[in-house]
Amino acid sequence: MNKIVKLESHQEAQVLCGLRDENVKIIEKEFNVTLSIRGDHLKITGVTSNVKKASALVEYILSAVRSGQSDLGMMDLSGLIDKFKKGAVPEKLSVQSIPALPVEPPSLSVNRSLADARQIGPRTNGQIEYFEAIKKFDIVFGIGPAGTGKTYLAMACAVEALKKHEVRRIILTRPAIEAGESLGYLPGDMYEKISPYLRPLYDALYDMMEAERIEKYIETGIIEVAPLAYMRGRTLNDAFIVLDEAQNCTAEQMKMFLTRLGFDSKVVITGDMTQSDLPEGKPIGLLQAQDILKDIDGIRFIYFTGSDVVRHALVQRIIEAYDKAR
């Protein structure tokens, strides 16, 4: 049996196919059918009963897209497949059954809910250059003072890349270095000791995505927030990786991190050379990387100044005052 389903937009085809046609492959395997797209038509071929179930799933997904959904996560697809294989077809569309990632970024529009939409995007010349570099290069260093949006913009780009199926996961990391307080004297187990170091990453993430979706993605490994030490020995494929507070990386840690880069991945490294908490005399990995890698094609260094600060106006004045005092 053949079933033809009409597609109304390129976005519908993108959502159905997924990254490198993964959604199509899963649907074909689970329903024992063949899916092929020609122009604006999707053809489903197979045994009649299987085609009916697969086409019902496809039409349900398309209805969700047409109702405003922009993404179909792997976890969402698996749940829907289970329902449709059992014949438990919803009587009418429930948009909430296919939660969406934030909608519309390249101006980086990050929607946490219908009632709370906020625009996240580059505002200064330095931020625009940084944003464009992230789009173009696989490794980007964002170096400059606090308040310039280095980490925030990088994470917004990571969320956008996940939404567009350009990557399969987001990895957020930073060195858990002691800054005037010893880890050994902090209460709790190791996870509780390092949690405060990772808190700023969680805070930014919760600004950009719904809490329920973040928790699901963390549970399934689609989003990982971890100290830098956890990166050792890994190869990170199909990922958008953000290394924050890189001025606290030793030379050895920086080399270790950079060599984790796998296929179809992107790395953004942020840091402020003036805010290192490394012991005196310990080489700063970020500074060394700047010297060693500055002429390598495919790597871009973006330098922010006080004019790129987008926090309270006093922050810019404080930075300028400290720069003059040096």
N, C-alpha and C positions, 0 to 999 in steps of 0.2 A: 504494500500500500504506500502511496505517496500523499503527502499533505503539504500544501503550499501556504505559507504565512507571509503576509505583506509587511515589510518594514517601512516605517514612515520617516526615519531619520538615520543619519550615520551614528548618532549616539546610541540608538537602540541596538545597532549591530555591534558596537563596541562593548556595551554592557553584556549582551548575550555571549559574545565570543570570549571576553576576558583577556587577560594578559597572555600573549602567545597562544590564543585559542584554547586556554585551559578549561573554560566553562563548557565549550562545545565538546571537548574530549570527555569530560566527566559525564555530561548528559548522554552522549553516545554510548559510553560504557555501561552506565547504570540502567538505561532503557533498551540497550541492544538495538540501537537505531543508527542511521547515518544522517548527519546534518550537512547541508551545503548551501552557501549563499551565492546567488547570482544577481548582481545589481541590487534591487530593493526587494528581492524575494528570497525567503528561506525555505528550502525543501527538506522535509523530514521523510525518510524512507525506512521501511521495516515491516515487521508483522503488525497487523491491524491493531491489536490490543496495545502493543507497545507504542505505536505511532500516536494513538489517541491520548495516552498518558503523557508522552513527551510533548505533544503539541499543546495539551492543556497547560502544562508547566510553562512552556514558552509564551503562550498567550497571556498567562497570569503575570509573568515577569514584564512583558511589554506593557500591560495595563498599569503596572506599578511605575514604570519609566514615564509613561504618558501622564501619570498623576503627579509627577514632580520628583520621583526618585532618580538619583544619578549614579548609583553604584550598587553592585551585587557582590557582597563579600562571600568568601569561600564558605564561611560558617552558615551564612544565610542560605546559600545554594544547597548545601548538604541537608539542611532542615526541610527545605521545600521539596527536594527530591524524595525524601522519606515519606512525606505526606502524599505526594502524587503517585508514588509507586503503590501505596496502600489504597489508593482511590479516595483518600480523604481530601477532596478538592473543596476549598472554601466556597461557600455559597456566593459571597461577594468579596470584592477586593478589600483587603486590609492593608493600607499603605504602611502601617507600622510594622508589618511582618517582614518588610525588607528595609531595615534601617539604612539610612544614607550617610555617607561621609559628608563633611562640610562641602557646601555647594559653591561653585564659582570662584576659585582663586585664579589666576594670573594677574589680576589686579589683586589677587589673594583675598578673595572674599571668603571669610570663614564664618559659617552659620552654625551657631550652637543650638538654636531652636528658631521656630518661626517668629517668636516674639522677641528674640534677642539676636539680631544680626549685626555684625560689626565688620568693618573693613580693615584688613591688615595688608599693608603694602609699603613699598619704599617711598619715603617722603623727601629724603635729602639726596644730593648728588652721589654721595658715598654709598648710600643704601641702594640707589638705582644701579650703580656699577656692580655692587655685591650681588644683587638679585639677578642681574643679567649673567654674571659669571657663574653662578650656581646652575643656571639653565644650560650653560655651554660647556663647562668643564667638569671632569669627574672628581677632581680634588680641588677644593677651594679653601684658602685660609682667610678668615676674617679677623683682623688684628686691630685693636683700638680700645679706647676707654669705655667705661661702663655707660649704659644708657644709649648706646648707638644702635641697638636692635640687632646685634650680631647673632645672638642665639635665637631670638624670637623669630626673625625672618627666616633663619635656617630651618627652624621647626615648622613654620608655616609652609615652606617649600616642600618639606618632607611629607606633610599631611596631603598637600596637593598631589605630589607624585604617587602616593598610595591611592588616592581617590581616582587618579587617571590610569591606574594599573601599570604605571611605569616601573614600580617596584612591588615586591610582595610583602615587605615588612619594613618597619622603622626601628632603628637601634639608637638609643640615646645614652651617652656615657660621659663620665667625667672622672678625673682622678679623685680618690677619697683621701686627700692629704690633710694632715693635721694643721690647723691654723690657730695656734695659741691654746689648743685644748687637745689632750691626748685621747685617742680612741679607747685606750685601755681603761680610762677612768669614766667613760660614758656608760650609762646604764644599758642593760639589755644584751641580747645575743648579737652576733656579727651583723645580721641584717638590720637590726634596730640601731646599731652603731653607725652604719653607713647611710641609713635612710636620710638623715638631715642633709647630707652632701648632695643627694639626688633630688631633694625637695623642689629646688627652682625649676628643674626640668619637668616635674609633674605639674607645677603651677602653670607653666606656659602651655603644656599639653591640654590641661583642663580649660584653658581659655579658648581653645580651638576646636574641641570635640566634646560631644555629650559624654557625661561621666559613665553612663551605662555602656556605651560603645567602647570607651577606653578600657574599662574593666574586662569586657569580653575579649578585646584584642590582646590585652596583657595576658589573660588566662591561656589564650591559644598561641601566644608567641608572635603574633603579628606586630605587636609593639613590645619592645624590650627596653627597660630602663635599668642600667647596671653600672657598677663601678668599672673603671678602666681595666683593672686586674682581671676581670672576667672575660676579657677579649683575647687573652693569651691562648695560642694554639688553635685558634679558629680561622676559618675562611668564610668571609661574609659575602655571599652571593645574593643577587636580586634584592638589595637592601639600600635604604637611604640612611646613612650613619652620620650622626652629629656628635662630635667630641667637643664638649664645653670646658671652659677653664683650662685650656691647654697650656697656659703658662705654668701650671703646676705639674706638668709632665717632665720626667727626667729624659735625658737623651735616649736612654735604652727603651723607655716606655713609648716615646714618640715613634721610634723606628719599628717597634713591635706593632703598634697600632696601624701605622701606614701600610705595613706589609700584610695586614688582614684583608685588604681590599680584594674582593672577588669579582666575578663576571657580572655585568649589568648592575653594578652598584655605583653609588655616588657618596662622597665623603665631604663633609663641611667641618672645618676645625676652627674654633673660635678662642680668642684669648686676649689678654691685656698684659703686655710685657711689664707694666709697672706694678702689677698686683700679684707677683709670684710669692708663694708661701714656701718654696723650696729652701732648705737650709743654705746658709751663706757658703759660697764656694761650690755649690752643686750646679753643674751645667743645666741651663734651662733648655729643655727639648724643643720648645717652640722657636727659640732664638737660633738654635743650631739648625733646625729644619729650614728656617728662612735663608740661612747662609748656604746650605747644601743644595736645596731644591729650587732656588729662585730662577734658574735658567732652564728648567725641564719643561718641555712642551706637555700640555695637558694638565698642568698645575697652575693655579692662579692665586696670587696674593693680593688681597684688598686691604687697604689701610684707612681706617676711620680717624677722624679728628674731632675736636670739641664741637665743630660746627655740625656734626652729624648726630649730636645728642638730642633725643626726643623725649627726655624726661623733664622734670621740673626745671625751669630756667636757671635755678640756682646750681643745679648739677653741672651745667656747662661752665658757669663762672668758677665753681670749685675746681674743676679740671684745669681750666686756664690758669688759676692761681697756683696750683701745684706745679704745672709745667714751668711757670716763670720762676718758681722757687728752686728748681733743680739746677 
